[in-house]
Amino acid sequence: MVYLQASIKLKPGKLQDFVAMLNELAPILAKRGMKLLGSYGNVVGRLNTVVDFWELPDANALQAALSDPELQKVAPRISDIIDDETQVLLTKLPIG
């Protein structure tokens, strides 16, 4: 398993649109083995920022999911909602 951390800067006033879109995307991505572990909005710090954590079956899962026809239907809305996004792939450390 690998993990994806997506730090997302939303366009002002688009938090509810983002939540609706993520609720639509999560089941589509789940079909590709991607599991949304959590989505978090900031309380202090850069305005309009959310951080999503995903569990992926492997490092190639995200690229494969981007070609999904269902995801392509949602894609045009992304640029209306998201201003900037940084994605980081992580592995779990052997602690505990």
C-alpha positions in Angstrom: 0.0 0.0 0.0 1.0 3.6 -0.6 -0.7 6.7 0.5 -1.5 9.9 -1.3 -1.6 13.3 0.5 -3.3 15.9 -1.5 -3.0 19.5 -0.3 -5.6 21.5 -2.1 -6.2 25.3 -2.3 -9.8 25.9 -3.2 -11.1 29.0 -5.0 -12.9 31.3 -2.5 -16.4 30.2 -1.7 -16.0 26.7 -3.3 -15.8 24.5 -0.1 -19.3 23.1 -0.5 -18.8 22.5 -4.2 -15.6 20.6 -3.4 -17.3 18.5 -0.8 -20.1 17.6 -3.3 -17.5 16.8 -6.0 -15.4 14.6 -3.6 -18.5 12.7 -2.6 -19.0 12.0 -6.3 -15.4 11.1 -7.0 -14.7 8.8 -4.0 -16.9 6.0 -5.2 -15.4 6.3 -8.7 -11.9 6.1 -7.4 -12.9 3.3 -5.0 -13.5 1.1 -8.1 -9.8 1.6 -8.9 -8.8 0.5 -5.3 -8.4 4.0 -4.0 -9.8 4.5 -0.5 -10.4 8.0 0.9 -9.2 7.9 4.5 -10.2 11.4 5.3 -10.6 15.0 4.0 -9.8 17.8 6.3 -10.4 21.6 6.2 -8.0 24.0 7.8 -9.0 26.0 10.9 -5.7 28.0 11.1 -3.3 28.7 8.2 -3.7 29.3 4.5 -7.3 30.1 3.7 -9.5 27.8 1.6 -7.2 24.8 2.1 -8.1 21.2 2.5 -6.0 18.1 2.8 -7.1 14.7 1.6 -5.5 11.3 2.6 -6.0 8.4 0.2 -4.9 4.7 0.5 -3.8 3.4 -2.9 -3.0 -0.3 -3.9 0.2 0.8 -5.6 2.0 3.9 -6.9 0.4 3.5 -10.4 -3.2 3.6 -9.2 -3.6 7.4 -9.4 -2.4 7.5 -13.0 -4.7 4.6 -13.9 -7.7 6.3 -12.3 -7.2 9.5 -14.2 -8.1 7.6 -17.4 -11.4 6.4 -16.0 -14.3 7.7 -18.2 -16.5 8.4 -15.2 -13.7 10.6 -13.8 -13.4 12.4 -17.1 -17.0 13.5 -16.8 -16.2 15.2 -13.5 -12.9 16.7 -14.6 -14.2 19.9 -16.2 -15.6 21.0 -12.8 -12.3 20.6 -11.1 -10.8 23.8 -12.6 -13.8 25.7 -11.4 -13.3 24.6 -7.8 -9.6 24.0 -7.3 -7.0 26.8 -7.5 -3.9 24.7 -6.8 -3.0 21.1 -5.7 0.1 19.4 -4.4 0.2 15.6 -4.3 2.7 13.5 -2.3 3.0 9.7 -2.4 3.9 8.3 1.0 4.7 4.9 2.4 3.9 3.8 5.9 6.9 3.6 8.3 7.4 0.4 10.3 6.6 1.9 13.6 4.8 0.0 16.4 
